[in-house]
Amino acid sequence: MAKLGKRTVAARAAFDGKTNLSVEEAVKLIKTSASAKFDETLEIAMNLGVDPRYADQMVRGVVQLPNGTGKTVRVAVFARGAKADEAKEAGADIVGAEDLMETIQSGKIEFDRCIATPDMMPLVGRLGKILGPRNLMPNPKVGTVTMDVANAVKAAKGGEVQFKVEKAGVIHGGIGKVSFTEEALAQNVRAFVEAVSKAKPTGAKGTYVKKVSLSSTMGPGVTLDLTTTAN
């Protein structure tokens, strides 16, 4: 068994016995315990009472975090003509059509979000096996298939986070940097929880949000008192 480093031991000691904390208490604990040499991300995990194998229990959506993510998001847009120009003016990093499709097919994926105008979807659809597993496939449900490419690009770069429930009924997300203020992180936590709560599917029975946990990229996790997560 590998020997734990001093930082890991200290972090675990700080978290020992801590559970069901308020959002503010959890954020403060994580900020004071984060000791990596880089600006760690505040990670959230929500355990939901759903089985995503059933269509009426699938949870997915998007949330605009009030204080952004602290991450530089690279955006690719499938568009032609005037819409391609709009995307470029809005700050898209890559804009194209067949040329962009060929780049992706070659294995070169240099973006974190993919947006497409509706008329481009027959072309984008050919990339399903590549973009789908990476959660990059444009989807109208989260606003990435749209004629309003300018606003979609600005939203993606301004702190918009997509979420989708995994097989085990868990949603993960990065919702800010540990260097953010405690207030900013707490606001982001509540915005994320609220968005997931509002995305409750019709097939969800019993308790929908079972547990919410926070952690930093390299640190241990702590569970939240759910009564403190509401705005």
ABEGO torsion letter per residue (X at the ends): XBBBBAAAAAAAAAABGBBGBBAAAAAAAAAAABABABBBBBBBBBBBBBBAABAAABBBEBBBBAAEAGBBBBBBBBBBEAAAAAAAAAGBABBBBAAAAAAAAAGBBBBABBBBBAAAAAAAAAAAAAAAAAGABBBAAAGABBABAAAAAAAAAAGBBBBBBBAAGBBBBBAEBAABBAAAAAAAAAAAAAAAAAABBAABBEBABABBBBBBAABBBBBBBAAAABX
